[in-house]
Amino acid sequence: MRALLALLALLVVAAVWLGHENRQLARSLDAAHRAAETQQQTIGSLHARLAAERTQSRNNERAQLALRQRLDAAGTLATRREQTLTRLLHENAALRRWYDAELPDAVRELHQRPGYASAGDYLQRLSTSDALPNAGQRSAH
């Protein structure tokens, strides 16, 4: 009888232990399901972001190609203009004299810029500089 009671007690302990293990495994399984759902959501958002980045990359490549084509066209135009100017300078003596002549002092002064240490220095220069003559009036020269 004692052996039967000991066996019964052992079975009760085993049942309690198995119930505890079962609940713990169920909690672990629930946690794994939640982690899997979170990972699926993360994967979905990463796929969406990857698709958006691919679209952006294609758009950037198209824009870059368009800019390269515009740059090539601008280079071709600049070369053509330079060739035209060179040809005209060789053909036209009056144009060559004008091209080789120095700029008038007033124009040269417009191209010269003194160095300024700060914006305040520039503002001071503007306030003390001579005003430009009115374009509608003749100059005193």
C-alpha positions in Angstrom: 0.0 0.0 0.0 2.9 2.3 0.8 4.3 1.7 -2.6 1.0 2.6 -4.1 0.7 5.8 -2.1 4.3 6.7 -3.0 3.6 6.0 -6.6 0.4 8.1 -6.4 2.3 10.9 -4.7 5.0 10.7 -7.4 2.3 10.8 -10.1 0.7 13.9 -8.5 4.1 15.6 -8.3 4.8 14.7 -12.0 1.3 16.0 -13.0 1.9 19.3 -11.2 5.4 19.6 -12.7 4.1 18.8 -16.2 1.3 21.4 -15.8 3.8 24.0 -14.7 6.1 23.1 -17.7 3.0 23.2 -20.0 2.1 26.7 -18.8 5.7 27.9 -19.1 6.0 26.4 -22.7 2.6 28.0 -23.6 3.9 31.4 -22.4 7.1 30.9 -24.4 5.1 29.9 -27.4 2.9 33.1 -27.1 6.1 35.2 -26.7 7.5 33.5 -29.8 4.3 34.3 -31.7 4.4 37.9 -30.7 8.1 38.2 -31.7 7.3 36.5 -35.0 4.4 39.0 -35.6 6.7 41.9 -34.7 9.3 40.6 -37.1 6.8 40.1 -39.9 5.7 43.7 -39.4 9.3 44.9 -39.4 9.9 42.9 -42.6 6.9 44.4 -44.2 7.9 47.9 -43.4 11.5 47.2 -44.6 10.1 45.8 -47.8 8.0 49.0 -48.3 11.0 51.2 -47.5 13.2 49.2 -49.9 10.6 49.6 -52.6 10.5 53.4 -51.9 14.3 53.6 -52.0 14.4 51.7 -55.3 11.9 54.1 -56.8 13.9 57.0 -55.5 17.1 55.5 -56.9 15.5 55.1 -60.3 14.2 58.7 -60.2 17.7 59.9 -59.2 19.3 57.9 -62.0 16.9 59.4 -64.5 17.5 62.9 -63.1 21.2 62.4 -63.2 21.1 61.2 -66.8 19.0 64.3 -67.7 21.5 66.5 -66.0 24.4 64.8 -67.8 22.7 65.3 -71.1 22.1 69.0 -70.3 25.7 69.3 -69.3 26.9 67.7 -72.5 24.5 70.0 -74.5 25.8 73.0 -72.6 29.4 71.9 -73.3 28.7 71.4 -77.0 27.0 74.9 -77.1 29.9 76.5 -75.3 32.4 74.9 -77.7 30.4 76.0 -80.7 30.2 79.5 -79.4 33.9 79.6 -78.7 34.6 78.3 -82.2 32.2 80.9 -83.7 33.9 83.7 -81.7 37.4 82.5 -82.8 36.2 82.3 -86.4 34.7 85.8 -86.2 37.8 87.3 -84.6 39.9 85.8 -87.4 37.6 87.1 -90.1 36.7 90.6 -88.7 39.5 93.1 -88.0 37.1 95.6 -86.3 35.8 92.9 -84.0 39.3 91.8 -83.2 40.3 95.3 -82.2 37.3 95.7 -80.0 37.9 92.3 -78.4 41.6 93.1 -77.7 40.8 96.7 -76.4 40.9 97.3 -72.6 37.7 97.9 -70.8 36.8 101.5 -69.8 37.8 102.4 -66.2 34.2 102.6 -65.0 33.6 99.0 -66.2 36.9 97.8 -64.8 36.0 99.3 -61.4 32.7 97.4 -61.4 34.7 94.2 -61.7 37.1 95.0 -58.9 35.9 94.0 -55.4 37.9 94.9 -52.3 38.2 92.3 -49.6 35.9 92.7 -46.6 36.5 91.2 -43.2 32.8 91.3 -42.3 29.4 92.3 -43.5 29.7 95.5 -41.5 32.7 96.5 -43.5 30.8 96.0 -46.7 27.8 98.1 -45.5 30.2 100.8 -44.4 31.7 100.8 -47.9 28.3 101.0 -49.5 27.3 104.0 -47.4 30.5 105.9 -48.1 30.9 105.0 -51.8 29.9 107.4 -54.6 26.5 106.9 -56.0 26.2 105.6 -59.5 25.2 108.3 -62.0 21.6 108.3 -63.3 21.5 106.4 -66.6 19.2 109.0 -68.1 21.7 111.9 -67.5 24.9 112.5 -69.2 28.1 112.1 -67.2 30.4 115.0 -66.4 33.2 113.5 -68.5 
